Amino acid sequence: MTIDITPGAERVVREELRNGHFQSFNDLIMSSVQAWRERNMQPERPLEGAGPVTNRKRRAREFVEWANSHPDTPPPSDEAISRASLNPDR
């Protein structure tokens, strides 16, 4: 397969490879396709060759989304957490 990309896209790809974010062009493509699928589809199985890093990133993103879905609760007052309130009989 031959892939034609713009000079700007080629620059970004080379920069990502040079910075060590991907080990090869194939890794970059596989990771990109996997990320697209995770955003736009619910795949029945992970993309072959995508590796465990993608799954860890996905789980971390899901955890942050879950945490952000809960309402903010104000912290307890100083009186509520004081020793005196824990042992009122003393």
PyMOL Python script that loads the backbone (N, CA, C, O; Angstrom):
from pymol import cmd

cmd.read_pdbstr("""\
ATOM      1  N   MET A   1       0.854  -1.178   0.000  1.00  0.00           N
ATOM      2  CA  MET A   1       0.000   0.000   0.000  1.00  0.00           C
ATOM      3  C   MET A   1       0.893   1.232   0.000  1.00  0.00           C
ATOM      4  O   MET A   1       1.896   1.299   0.710  1.00  0.00           O
ATOM      5  N   THR A   2       0.507   2.184  -0.801  1.00  0.00           N
ATOM      6  CA  THR A   2       1.202   3.459  -0.843  1.00  0.00           C
ATOM      7  C   THR A   2       0.309   4.506  -0.200  1.00  0.00           C
ATOM      8  O   THR A   2      -0.879   4.597  -0.510  1.00  0.00           O
ATOM      9  N   ILE A   3       0.886   5.293   0.697  1.00  0.00           N
ATOM     10  CA  ILE A   3       0.120   6.325   1.383  1.00  0.00           C
ATOM     11  C   ILE A   3       0.712   7.676   1.029  1.00  0.00           C
ATOM     12  O   ILE A   3       1.900   7.919   1.241  1.00  0.00           O
ATOM     13  N   ASP A   4      -0.123   8.553   0.489  1.00  0.00           N
ATOM     14  CA  ASP A   4       0.305   9.908   0.166  1.00  0.00           C
ATOM     15  C   ASP A   4      -0.151  10.833   1.288  1.00  0.00           C
ATOM     16  O   ASP A   4      -1.329  10.852   1.643  1.00  0.00           O
ATOM     17  N   ILE A   5       0.790  11.604   1.847  1.00  0.00           N
ATOM     18  CA  ILE A   5       0.434  12.564   2.885  1.00  0.00           C
ATOM     19  C   ILE A   5       1.011  13.928   2.524  1.00  0.00           C
ATOM     20  O   ILE A   5       1.947  14.030   1.732  1.00  0.00           O
ATOM     21  N   THR A   6       0.452  14.949   3.103  1.00  0.00           N
ATOM     22  CA  THR A   6       0.919  16.307   2.818  1.00  0.00           C
ATOM     23  C   THR A   6       2.284  16.521   3.472  1.00  0.00           C
ATOM     24  O   THR A   6       2.642  15.802   4.405  1.00  0.00           O
ATOM     25  N   PRO A   7       3.045  17.499   2.993  1.00  0.00           N
ATOM     26  CA  PRO A   7       4.333  17.791   3.621  1.00  0.00           C
ATOM     27  C   PRO A   7       4.185  18.132   5.110  1.00  0.00           C
ATOM     28  O   PRO A   7       5.044  17.774   5.916  1.00  0.00           O
ATOM     29  N   GLY A   8       3.103  18.820   5.472  1.00  0.00           N
ATOM     30  CA  GLY A   8       2.886  19.154   6.888  1.00  0.00           C
ATOM     31  C   GLY A   8       2.665  17.912   7.728  1.00  0.00           C
ATOM     32  O   GLY A   8       3.202  17.804   8.830  1.00  0.00           O
ATOM     33  N   ALA A   9       1.876  16.968   7.216  1.00  0.00           N
ATOM     34  CA  ALA A   9       1.636  15.720   7.928  1.00  0.00           C
ATOM     35  C   ALA A   9       2.924  14.909   8.036  1.00  0.00           C
ATOM     36  O   ALA A   9       3.190  14.298   9.071  1.00  0.00           O
ATOM     37  N   GLU A  10       3.718  14.902   6.979  1.00  0.00           N
ATOM     38  CA  GLU A  10       4.991  14.180   7.015  1.00  0.00           C
ATOM     39  C   GLU A  10       5.913  14.773   8.073  1.00  0.00           C
ATOM     40  O   GLU A  10       6.614  14.039   8.771  1.00  0.00           O
ATOM     41  N   ARG A  11       5.915  16.086   8.194  1.00  0.00           N
ATOM     42  CA  ARG A  11       6.732  16.758   9.206  1.00  0.00           C
ATOM     43  C   ARG A  11       6.318  16.313  10.620  1.00  0.00           C
ATOM     44  O   ARG A  11       7.165  16.029  11.467  1.00  0.00           O
ATOM     45  N   VAL A  12       4.999  16.260  10.852  1.00  0.00           N
ATOM     46  CA  VAL A  12       4.494  15.845  12.165  1.00  0.00           C
ATOM     47  C   VAL A  12       4.873  14.392  12.451  1.00  0.00           C
ATOM     48  O   VAL A  12       5.294  14.065  13.560  1.00  0.00           O
ATOM     49  N   VAL A  13       4.724  13.526  11.453  1.00  0.00           N
ATOM     50  CA  VAL A  13       5.074  12.112  11.620  1.00  0.00           C
ATOM     51  C   VAL A  13       6.553  11.964  11.951  1.00  0.00           C
ATOM     52  O   VAL A  13       6.916  11.253  12.888  1.00  0.00           O
ATOM     53  N   ARG A  14       7.399  12.631  11.187  1.00  0.00           N
ATOM     54  CA  ARG A  14       8.846  12.544  11.443  1.00  0.00           C
ATOM     55  C   ARG A  14       9.197  13.069  12.834  1.00  0.00           C
ATOM     56  O   ARG A  14      10.045  12.498  13.519  1.00  0.00           O
ATOM     57  N   GLU A  15       8.551  14.144  13.245  1.00  0.00           N
ATOM     58  CA  GLU A  15       8.804  14.715  14.571  1.00  0.00           C
ATOM     59  C   GLU A  15       8.398  13.733  15.676  1.00  0.00           C
ATOM     60  O   GLU A  15       9.130  13.556  16.650  1.00  0.00           O
ATOM     61  N   GLU A  16       7.237  13.099  15.523  1.00  0.00           N
ATOM     62  CA  GLU A  16       6.777  12.127  16.524  1.00  0.00           C
ATOM     63  C   GLU A  16       7.730  10.933  16.606  1.00  0.00           C
ATOM     64  O   GLU A  16       8.030  10.449  17.697  1.00  0.00           O
ATOM     65  N   LEU A  17       8.200  10.464  15.461  1.00  0.00           N
ATOM     66  CA  LEU A  17       9.153   9.351  15.447  1.00  0.00           C
ATOM     67  C   LEU A  17      10.484   9.770  16.065  1.00  0.00           C
ATOM     68  O   LEU A  17      11.066   9.026  16.855  1.00  0.00           O
ATOM     69  N   ARG A  18      10.966  10.965  15.705  1.00  0.00           N
ATOM     70  CA  ARG A  18      12.242  11.468  16.223  1.00  0.00           C
ATOM     71  C   ARG A  18      12.171  11.644  17.748  1.00  0.00           C
ATOM     72  O   ARG A  18      13.147  11.375  18.449  1.00  0.00           O
ATOM     73  N   ASN A  19      11.016  12.095  18.262  1.00  0.00           N
ATOM     74  CA  ASN A  19      10.855  12.300  19.702  1.00  0.00           C
ATOM     75  C   ASN A  19      10.638  11.000  20.471  1.00  0.00           C
ATOM     76  O   ASN A  19      10.551  11.003  21.699  1.00  0.00           O
ATOM     77  N   GLY A  20      10.550   9.894  19.741  1.00  0.00           N
ATOM     78  CA  GLY A  20      10.425   8.594  20.399  1.00  0.00           C
ATOM     79  C   GLY A  20       9.022   8.262  20.875  1.00  0.00           C
ATOM     80  O   GLY A  20       8.837   7.331  21.659  1.00  0.00           O
ATOM     81  N   HIS A  21       8.019   9.024  20.403  1.00  0.00           N
ATOM     82  CA  HIS A  21       6.657   8.735  20.822  1.00  0.00           C
ATOM     83  C   HIS A  21       6.135   7.452  20.182  1.00  0.00           C
ATOM     84  O   HIS A  21       5.212   6.824  20.701  1.00  0.00           O
ATOM     85  N   PHE A  22       6.725   7.067  19.059  1.00  0.00           N
ATOM     86  CA  PHE A  22       6.377   5.832  18.367  1.00  0.00           C
ATOM     87  C   PHE A  22       7.675   5.206  17.885  1.00  0.00           C
ATOM     88  O   PHE A  22       8.631   5.913  17.566  1.00  0.00           O
ATOM     89  N   GLN A  23       7.709   3.868  17.833  1.00  0.00           N
ATOM     90  CA  GLN A  23       8.919   3.184  17.394  1.00  0.00           C
ATOM     91  C   GLN A  23       9.009   3.088  15.880  1.00  0.00           C
ATOM     92  O   GLN A  23      10.099   2.943  15.325  1.00  0.00           O
ATOM     93  N   SER A  24       7.865   3.169  15.213  1.00  0.00           N
ATOM     94  CA  SER A  24       7.865   3.063  13.751  1.00  0.00           C
ATOM     95  C   SER A  24       6.631   3.759  13.198  1.00  0.00           C
ATOM     96  O   SER A  24       5.706   4.106  13.932  1.00  0.00           O
ATOM     97  N   PHE A  25       6.641   3.953  11.887  1.00  0.00           N
ATOM     98  CA  PHE A  25       5.482   4.525  11.212  1.00  0.00           C
ATOM     99  C   PHE A  25       4.271   3.617  11.418  1.00  0.00           C
ATOM    100  O   PHE A  25       3.154   4.097  11.609  1.00  0.00           O
ATOM    101  N   ASN A  26       4.499   2.302  11.380  1.00  0.00           N
ATOM    102  CA  ASN A  26       3.417   1.347  11.588  1.00  0.00           C
ATOM    103  C   ASN A  26       2.797   1.532  12.978  1.00  0.00           C
ATOM    104  O   ASN A  26       1.573   1.517  13.109  1.00  0.00           O
ATOM    105  N   ASP A  27       3.628   1.707  14.019  1.00  0.00           N
ATOM    106  CA  ASP A  27       3.111   1.933  15.374  1.00  0.00           C
ATOM    107  C   ASP A  27       2.257   3.193  15.435  1.00  0.00           C
ATOM    108  O   ASP A  27       1.208   3.205  16.078  1.00  0.00           O
ATOM    109  N   LEU A  28       2.703   4.245  14.769  1.00  0.00           N
ATOM    110  CA  LEU A  28       1.955   5.502  14.749  1.00  0.00           C
ATOM    111  C   LEU A  28       0.595   5.299  14.087  1.00  0.00           C
ATOM    112  O   LEU A  28      -0.419   5.758  14.612  1.00  0.00           O
ATOM    113  N   ILE A  29       0.561   4.624  12.952  1.00  0.00           N
ATOM    114  CA  ILE A  29      -0.693   4.378  12.248  1.00  0.00           C
ATOM    115  C   ILE A  29      -1.620   3.513  13.084  1.00  0.00           C
ATOM    116  O   ILE A  29      -2.804   3.823  13.211  1.00  0.00           O
ATOM    117  N   MET A  30      -1.097   2.424  13.663  1.00  0.00           N
ATOM    118  CA  MET A  30      -1.924   1.528  14.471  1.00  0.00           C
ATOM    119  C   MET A  30      -2.506   2.255  15.673  1.00  0.00           C
ATOM    120  O   MET A  30      -3.680   2.078  15.997  1.00  0.00           O
ATOM    121  N   SER A  31      -1.700   3.065  16.333  1.00  0.00           N
ATOM    122  CA  SER A  31      -2.163   3.813  17.495  1.00  0.00           C
ATOM    123  C   SER A  31      -3.227   4.830  17.089  1.00  0.00           C
ATOM    124  O   SER A  31      -4.213   5.019  17.801  1.00  0.00           O
ATOM    125  N   SER A  32      -3.030   5.471  15.965  1.00  0.00           N
ATOM    126  CA  SER A  32      -3.990   6.456  15.472  1.00  0.00           C
ATOM    127  C   SER A  32      -5.327   5.810  15.129  1.00  0.00           C
ATOM    128  O   SER A  32      -6.382   6.341  15.477  1.00  0.00           O
ATOM    129  N   VAL A  33      -5.288   4.680  14.455  1.00  0.00           N
ATOM    130  CA  VAL A  33      -6.522   3.980  14.094  1.00  0.00           C
ATOM    131  C   VAL A  33      -7.233   3.493  15.359  1.00  0.00           C
ATOM    132  O   VAL A  33      -8.455   3.603  15.466  1.00  0.00           O
ATOM    133  N   GLN A  34      -6.475   2.958  16.311  1.00  0.00           N
ATOM    134  CA  GLN A  34      -7.068   2.484  17.566  1.00  0.00           C
ATOM    135  C   GLN A  34      -7.737   3.641  18.305  1.00  0.00           C
ATOM    136  O   GLN A  34      -8.852   3.491  18.805  1.00  0.00           O
ATOM    137  N   ALA A  35      -7.072   4.791  18.379  1.00  0.00           N
ATOM    138  CA  ALA A  35      -7.646   5.964  19.060  1.00  0.00           C
ATOM    139  C   ALA A  35      -8.923   6.403  18.350  1.00  0.00           C
ATOM    140  O   ALA A  35      -9.905   6.747  19.008  1.00  0.00           O
ATOM    141  N   TRP A  36      -8.924   6.396  17.020  1.00  0.00           N
ATOM    142  CA  TRP A  36     -10.124   6.774  16.272  1.00  0.00           C
ATOM    143  C   TRP A  36     -11.263   5.809  16.574  1.00  0.00           C
ATOM    144  O   TRP A  36     -12.399   6.227  16.798  1.00  0.00           O
ATOM    145  N   ARG A  37     -10.950   4.513  16.579  1.00  0.00           N
ATOM    146  CA  ARG A  37     -11.982   3.516  16.861  1.00  0.00           C
ATOM    147  C   ARG A  37     -12.546   3.681  18.273  1.00  0.00           C
ATOM    148  O   ARG A  37     -13.755   3.565  18.473  1.00  0.00           O
ATOM    149  N   GLU A  38     -11.685   3.949  19.243  1.00  0.00           N
ATOM    150  CA  GLU A  38     -12.155   4.111  20.618  1.00  0.00           C
ATOM    151  C   GLU A  38     -13.060   5.326  20.751  1.00  0.00           C
ATOM    152  O   GLU A  38     -14.013   5.302  21.530  1.00  0.00           O
ATOM    153  N   ARG A  39     -12.780   6.386  20.006  1.00  0.00           N
ATOM    154  CA  ARG A  39     -13.611   7.590  20.046  1.00  0.00           C
ATOM    155  C   ARG A  39     -14.921   7.402  19.304  1.00  0.00           C
ATOM    156  O   ARG A  39     -15.949   7.930  19.728  1.00  0.00           O
ATOM    157  N   ASN A  40     -14.905   6.665  18.209  1.00  0.00           N
ATOM    158  CA  ASN A  40     -16.050   6.619  17.310  1.00  0.00           C
ATOM    159  C   ASN A  40     -16.801   5.295  17.270  1.00  0.00           C
ATOM    160  O   ASN A  40     -17.894   5.222  16.708  1.00  0.00           O
ATOM    161  N   MET A  41     -16.232   4.257  17.854  1.00  0.00           N
ATOM    162  CA  MET A  41     -16.860   2.935  17.793  1.00  0.00           C
ATOM    163  C   MET A  41     -16.605   2.207  19.106  1.00  0.00           C
ATOM    164  O   MET A  41     -15.739   2.599  19.888  1.00  0.00           O
ATOM    165  N   GLN A  42     -17.350   1.170  19.333  1.00  0.00           N
ATOM    166  CA  GLN A  42     -17.091   0.274  20.452  1.00  0.00           C
ATOM    167  C   GLN A  42     -16.579  -1.039  19.852  1.00  0.00           C
ATOM    168  O   GLN A  42     -17.366  -1.941  19.566  1.00  0.00           O
ATOM    169  N   PRO A  43     -15.249  -1.146  19.659  1.00  0.00           N
ATOM    170  CA  PRO A  43     -14.736  -2.367  19.026  1.00  0.00           C
ATOM    171  C   PRO A  43     -14.950  -3.585  19.909  1.00  0.00           C
ATOM    172  O   PRO A  43     -14.846  -3.504  21.133  1.00  0.00           O
ATOM    173  N   GLU A  44     -15.248  -4.712  19.281  1.00  0.00           N
ATOM    174  CA  GLU A  44     -15.434  -5.954  20.018  1.00  0.00           C
ATOM    175  C   GLU A  44     -14.095  -6.480  20.520  1.00  0.00           C
ATOM    176  O   GLU A  44     -14.032  -7.165  21.542  1.00  0.00           O
ATOM    177  N   ARG A  45     -13.055  -6.165  19.816  1.00  0.00           N
ATOM    178  CA  ARG A  45     -11.720  -6.591  20.243  1.00  0.00           C
ATOM    179  C   ARG A  45     -10.726  -5.508  19.856  1.00  0.00           C
ATOM    180  O   ARG A  45     -10.957  -4.766  18.901  1.00  0.00           O
ATOM    181  N   PRO A  46      -9.604  -5.410  20.602  1.00  0.00           N
ATOM    182  CA  PRO A  46      -8.629  -4.370  20.283  1.00  0.00           C
ATOM    183  C   PRO A  46      -7.980  -4.612  18.926  1.00  0.00           C
ATOM    184  O   PRO A  46      -7.905  -5.747  18.456  1.00  0.00           O
ATOM    185  N   LEU A  47      -7.519  -3.551  18.311  1.00  0.00           N
ATOM    186  CA  LEU A  47      -6.819  -3.635  17.038  1.00  0.00           C
ATOM    187  C   LEU A  47      -5.521  -4.409  17.239  1.00  0.00           C
ATOM    188  O   LEU A  47      -4.743  -4.096  18.141  1.00  0.00           O
ATOM    189  N   GLU A  48      -5.286  -5.404  16.415  1.00  0.00           N
ATOM    190  CA  GLU A  48      -4.082  -6.226  16.549  1.00  0.00           C
ATOM    191  C   GLU A  48      -2.831  -5.368  16.416  1.00  0.00           C
ATOM    192  O   GLU A  48      -2.712  -4.573  15.484  1.00  0.00           O
ATOM    193  N   GLY A  49      -1.905  -5.529  17.343  1.00  0.00           N
ATOM    194  CA  GLY A  49      -0.657  -4.781  17.301  1.00  0.00           C
ATOM    195  C   GLY A  49      -0.713  -3.450  18.016  1.00  0.00           C
ATOM    196  O   GLY A  49       0.298  -2.751  18.083  1.00  0.00           O
ATOM    197  N   ALA A  50      -1.874  -3.073  18.559  1.00  0.00           N
ATOM    198  CA  ALA A  50      -1.987  -1.784  19.238  1.00  0.00           C
ATOM    199  C   ALA A  50      -1.268  -1.807  20.581  1.00  0.00           C
ATOM    200  O   ALA A  50      -0.752  -0.779  21.021  1.00  0.00           O
ATOM    201  N   GLY A  51      -1.227  -2.956  21.235  1.00  0.00           N
ATOM    202  CA  GLY A  51      -0.465  -3.105  22.471  1.00  0.00           C
ATOM    203  C   GLY A  51      -1.178  -2.609  23.711  1.00  0.00           C
ATOM    204  O   GLY A  51      -2.212  -1.950  23.612  1.00  0.00           O
ATOM    205  N   PRO A  52      -0.630  -2.923  24.891  1.00  0.00           N
ATOM    206  CA  PRO A  52      -1.273  -2.609  26.155  1.00  0.00           C
ATOM    207  C   PRO A  52      -1.260  -1.128  26.523  1.00  0.00           C
ATOM    208  O   PRO A  52      -2.086  -0.696  27.326  1.00  0.00           O
ATOM    209  N   VAL A  53      -0.342  -0.335  25.956  1.00  0.00           N
ATOM    210  CA  VAL A  53      -0.268   1.086  26.319  1.00  0.00           C
ATOM    211  C   VAL A  53      -1.580   1.779  25.992  1.00  0.00           C
ATOM    212  O   VAL A  53      -2.061   2.593  26.780  1.00  0.00           O
ATOM    213  N   THR A  54      -2.160   1.470  24.853  1.00  0.00           N
ATOM    214  CA  THR A  54      -3.423   2.078  24.462  1.00  0.00           C
ATOM    215  C   THR A  54      -4.510   1.741  25.464  1.00  0.00           C
ATOM    216  O   THR A  54      -5.315   2.601  25.823  1.00  0.00           O
ATOM    217  N   ASN A  55      -4.539   0.490  25.922  1.00  0.00           N
ATOM    218  CA  ASN A  55      -5.550   0.082  26.886  1.00  0.00           C
ATOM    219  C   ASN A  55      -5.383   0.821  28.204  1.00  0.00           C
ATOM    220  O   ASN A  55      -6.379   1.206  28.816  1.00  0.00           O
ATOM    221  N   ARG A  56      -4.152   1.031  28.659  1.00  0.00           N
ATOM    222  CA  ARG A  56      -3.916   1.769  29.907  1.00  0.00           C
ATOM    223  C   ARG A  56      -4.367   3.207  29.761  1.00  0.00           C
ATOM    224  O   ARG A  56      -4.982   3.763  30.671  1.00  0.00           O
ATOM    225  N   LYS A  57      -4.069   3.809  28.633  1.00  0.00           N
ATOM    226  CA  LYS A  57      -4.491   5.188  28.395  1.00  0.00           C
ATOM    227  C   LYS A  57      -6.014   5.281  28.352  1.00  0.00           C
ATOM    228  O   LYS A  57      -6.597   6.221  28.893  1.00  0.00           O
ATOM    229  N   ARG A  58      -6.651   4.317  27.716  1.00  0.00           N
ATOM    230  CA  ARG A  58      -8.108   4.314  27.632  1.00  0.00           C
ATOM    231  C   ARG A  58      -8.715   4.166  29.023  1.00  0.00           C
ATOM    232  O   ARG A  58      -9.657   4.878  29.372  1.00  0.00           O
ATOM    233  N   ARG A  59      -8.172   3.232  29.824  1.00  0.00           N
ATOM    234  CA  ARG A  59      -8.692   3.040  31.183  1.00  0.00           C
ATOM    235  C   ARG A  59      -8.482   4.282  32.025  1.00  0.00           C
ATOM    236  O   ARG A  59      -9.361   4.651  32.803  1.00  0.00           O
ATOM    237  N   ALA A  60      -7.343   4.933  31.889  1.00  0.00           N
ATOM    238  CA  ALA A  60      -7.086   6.164  32.645  1.00  0.00           C
ATOM    239  C   ALA A  60      -8.070   7.248  32.234  1.00  0.00           C
ATOM    240  O   ALA A  60      -8.600   7.957  33.089  1.00  0.00           O
ATOM    241  N   ARG A  61      -8.322   7.388  30.934  1.00  0.00           N
ATOM    242  CA  ARG A  61      -9.277   8.382  30.453  1.00  0.00           C
ATOM    243  C   ARG A  61     -10.676   8.078  30.976  1.00  0.00           C
ATOM    244  O   ARG A  61     -11.402   8.990  31.371  1.00  0.00           O
ATOM    245  N   GLU A  62     -11.066   6.784  30.981  1.00  0.00           N
ATOM    246  CA  GLU A  62     -12.383   6.404  31.490  1.00  0.00           C
ATOM    247  C   GLU A  62     -12.502   6.703  32.979  1.00  0.00           C
ATOM    248  O   GLU A  62     -13.562   7.128  33.439  1.00  0.00           O
ATOM    249  N   PHE A  63     -11.419   6.485  33.746  1.00  0.00           N
ATOM    250  CA  PHE A  63     -11.449   6.783  35.174  1.00  0.00           C
ATOM    251  C   PHE A  63     -11.645   8.278  35.414  1.00  0.00           C
ATOM    252  O   PHE A  63     -12.447   8.673  36.260  1.00  0.00           O
ATOM    253  N   VAL A  64     -10.921   9.099  34.679  1.00  0.00           N
ATOM    254  CA  VAL A  64     -11.049  10.550  34.840  1.00  0.00           C
ATOM    255  C   VAL A  64     -12.465  10.993  34.485  1.00  0.00           C
ATOM    256  O   VAL A  64     -13.045  11.831  35.175  1.00  0.00           O
ATOM    257  N   GLU A  65     -13.027  10.433  33.409  1.00  0.00           N
ATOM    258  CA  GLU A  65     -14.407  10.764  33.043  1.00  0.00           C
ATOM    259  C   GLU A  65     -15.373  10.351  34.144  1.00  0.00           C
ATOM    260  O   GLU A  65     -16.296  11.096  34.473  1.00  0.00           O
ATOM    261  N   TRP A  66     -15.165   9.162  34.716  1.00  0.00           N
ATOM    262  CA  TRP A  66     -16.012   8.686  35.803  1.00  0.00           C
ATOM    263  C   TRP A  66     -15.901   9.617  37.008  1.00  0.00           C
ATOM    264  O   TRP A  66     -16.916  10.015  37.580  1.00  0.00           O
ATOM    265  N   ALA A  67     -14.674   9.965  37.396  1.00  0.00           N
ATOM    266  CA  ALA A  67     -14.465  10.846  38.549  1.00  0.00           C
ATOM    267  C   ALA A  67     -15.105  12.207  38.317  1.00  0.00           C
ATOM    268  O   ALA A  67     -15.696  12.779  39.232  1.00  0.00           O
ATOM    269  N   ASN A  68     -14.992  12.722  37.112  1.00  0.00           N
ATOM    270  CA  ASN A  68     -15.569  14.031  36.799  1.00  0.00           C
ATOM    271  C   ASN A  68     -17.093  13.994  36.730  1.00  0.00           C
ATOM    272  O   ASN A  68     -17.741  15.039  36.780  1.00  0.00           O
ATOM    273  N   SER A  69     -17.667  12.796  36.614  1.00  0.00           N
ATOM    274  CA  SER A  69     -19.125  12.697  36.532  1.00  0.00           C
ATOM    275  C   SER A  69     -19.790  12.814  37.903  1.00  0.00           C
ATOM    276  O   SER A  69     -21.013  12.927  37.983  1.00  0.00           O
ATOM    277  N   HIS A  70     -19.007  12.789  38.980  1.00  0.00           N
ATOM    278  CA  HIS A  70     -19.560  12.903  40.327  1.00  0.00           C
ATOM    279  C   HIS A  70     -19.557  14.370  40.768  1.00  0.00           C
ATOM    280  O   HIS A  70     -18.622  15.113  40.466  1.00  0.00           O
ATOM    281  N   PRO A  71     -20.597  14.775  41.477  1.00  0.00           N
ATOM    282  CA  PRO A  71     -20.645  16.178  41.911  1.00  0.00           C
ATOM    283  C   PRO A  71     -19.556  16.482  42.934  1.00  0.00           C
ATOM    284  O   PRO A  71     -19.141  15.619  43.707  1.00  0.00           O
ATOM    285  N   ASP A  72     -19.111  17.730  42.915  1.00  0.00           N
ATOM    286  CA  ASP A  72     -18.122  18.160  43.899  1.00  0.00           C
ATOM    287  C   ASP A  72     -18.800  18.228  45.269  1.00  0.00           C
ATOM    288  O   ASP A  72     -19.897  18.770  45.406  1.00  0.00           O
ATOM    289  N   THR A  73     -18.137  17.674  46.269  1.00  0.00           N
ATOM    290  CA  THR A  73     -18.648  17.706  47.632  1.00  0.00           C
ATOM    291  C   THR A  73     -17.757  18.627  48.444  1.00  0.00           C
ATOM    292  O   THR A  73     -16.534  18.493  48.394  1.00  0.00           O
ATOM    293  N   PRO A  74     -18.337  19.561  49.194  1.00  0.00           N
ATOM    294  CA  PRO A  74     -17.488  20.455  49.983  1.00  0.00           C
ATOM    295  C   PRO A  74     -16.771  19.669  51.083  1.00  0.00           C
ATOM    296  O   PRO A  74     -17.314  18.693  51.599  1.00  0.00           O
ATOM    297  N   PRO A  75     -15.577  20.080  51.436  1.00  0.00           N
ATOM    298  CA  PRO A  75     -14.865  19.369  52.504  1.00  0.00           C
ATOM    299  C   PRO A  75     -15.565  19.582  53.841  1.00  0.00           C
ATOM    300  O   PRO A  75     -16.273  20.573  54.014  1.00  0.00           O
ATOM    301  N   PRO A  76     -15.374  18.649  54.805  1.00  0.00           N
ATOM    302  CA  PRO A  76     -15.997  18.818  56.117  1.00  0.00           C
ATOM    303  C   PRO A  76     -15.398  20.026  56.835  1.00  0.00           C
ATOM    304  O   PRO A  76     -14.258  20.413  56.576  1.00  0.00           O
ATOM    305  N   SER A  77     -16.173  20.609  57.729  1.00  0.00           N
ATOM    306  CA  SER A  77     -15.698  21.778  58.480  1.00  0.00           C
ATOM    307  C   SER A  77     -14.614  21.357  59.466  1.00  0.00           C
ATOM    308  O   SER A  77     -14.462  20.172  59.763  1.00  0.00           O
ATOM    309  N   ASP A  78     -13.866  22.324  59.968  1.00  0.00           N
ATOM    310  CA  ASP A  78     -12.826  22.045  60.962  1.00  0.00           C
ATOM    311  C   ASP A  78     -13.440  21.412  62.203  1.00  0.00           C
ATOM    312  O   ASP A  78     -12.851  20.511  62.800  1.00  0.00           O
ATOM    313  N   GLU A  79     -14.621  21.878  62.591  1.00  0.00           N
ATOM    314  CA  GLU A  79     -15.284  21.343  63.778  1.00  0.00           C
ATOM    315  C   GLU A  79     -15.665  19.879  63.563  1.00  0.00           C
ATOM    316  O   GLU A  79     -15.554  19.065  64.479  1.00  0.00           O
ATOM    317  N   ALA A  80     -16.109  19.552  62.370  1.00  0.00           N
ATOM    318  CA  ALA A  80     -16.545  18.190  62.077  1.00  0.00           C
ATOM    319  C   ALA A  80     -15.401  17.189  62.154  1.00  0.00           C
ATOM    320  O   ALA A  80     -15.629  16.016  62.449  1.00  0.00           O
ATOM    321  N   ILE A  81     -14.191  17.627  61.895  1.00  0.00           N
ATOM    322  CA  ILE A  81     -13.060  16.693  61.930  1.00  0.00           C
ATOM    323  C   ILE A  81     -12.155  16.899  63.141  1.00  0.00           C
ATOM    324  O   ILE A  81     -11.076  16.312  63.213  1.00  0.00           O
ATOM    325  N   SER A  82     -12.579  17.717  64.078  1.00  0.00           N
ATOM    326  CA  SER A  82     -11.753  17.948  65.262  1.00  0.00           C
ATOM    327  C   SER A  82     -11.819  16.743  66.199  1.00  0.00           C
ATOM    328  O   SER A  82     -12.780  15.975  66.161  1.00  0.00           O
ATOM    329  N   ARG A  83     -10.809  16.582  67.028  1.00  0.00           N
ATOM    330  CA  ARG A  83     -10.780  15.488  68.004  1.00  0.00           C
ATOM    331  C   ARG A  83     -11.972  15.580  68.956  1.00  0.00           C
ATOM    332  O   ARG A  83     -12.538  14.563  69.357  1.00  0.00           O
ATOM    333  N   ALA A  84     -12.342  16.798  69.308  1.00  0.00           N
ATOM    334  CA  ALA A  84     -13.455  16.976  70.247  1.00  0.00           C
ATOM    335  C   ALA A  84     -14.755  16.402  69.676  1.00  0.00           C
ATOM    336  O   ALA A  84     -15.551  15.823  70.416  1.00  0.00           O
ATOM    337  N   SER A  85     -14.970  16.555  68.389  1.00  0.00           N
ATOM    338  CA  SER A  85     -16.202  16.028  67.817  1.00  0.00           C
ATOM    339  C   SER A  85     -16.145  14.511  67.659  1.00  0.00           C
ATOM    340  O   SER A  85     -17.182  13.851  67.587  1.00  0.00           O
ATOM    341  N   LEU A  86     -14.937  13.961  67.606  1.00  0.00           N
ATOM    342  CA  LEU A  86     -14.803  12.503  67.490  1.00  0.00           C
ATOM    343  C   LEU A  86     -15.050  11.824  68.841  1.00  0.00           C
ATOM    344  O   LEU A  86     -15.557  10.703  68.893  1.00  0.00           O
ATOM    345  N   ASN A  87     -14.695  12.500  69.921  1.00  0.00           N
ATOM    346  CA  ASN A  87     -14.873  11.969  71.276  1.00  0.00           C
ATOM    347  C   ASN A  87     -15.613  12.982  72.134  1.00  0.00           C
ATOM    348  O   ASN A  87     -14.994  13.606  72.996  1.00  0.00           O
ATOM    349  N   PRO A  88     -16.904  13.170  71.936  1.00  0.00           N
ATOM    350  CA  PRO A  88     -17.634  14.213  72.658  1.00  0.00           C
ATOM    351  C   PRO A  88     -17.733  13.966  74.163  1.00  0.00           C
ATOM    352  O   PRO A  88     -17.990  14.906  74.915  1.00  0.00           O
ATOM    353  N   ASP A  89     -17.535  12.720  74.628  1.00  0.00           N
ATOM    354  CA  ASP A  89     -17.646  12.420  76.048  1.00  0.00           C
ATOM    355  C   ASP A  89     -16.396  12.749  76.819  1.00  0.00           C
ATOM    356  O   ASP A  89     -16.410  12.632  78.044  1.00  0.00           O
ATOM    357  N   ARG A  90     -15.357  13.137  76.209  1.00  0.00           N
ATOM    358  CA  ARG A  90     -14.088  13.415  76.912  1.00  0.00           C
ATOM    359  C   ARG A  90     -13.970  14.841  77.301  1.00  0.00           C
ATOM    360  O   ARG A  90     -12.969  15.238  77.897  1.00  0.00           O
TER     361      ARG A  90
END
""", "prot")
cmd.dss("prot")
cmd.show_as("cartoon", "prot")
cmd.util.cbc("prot")
cmd.orient("prot")
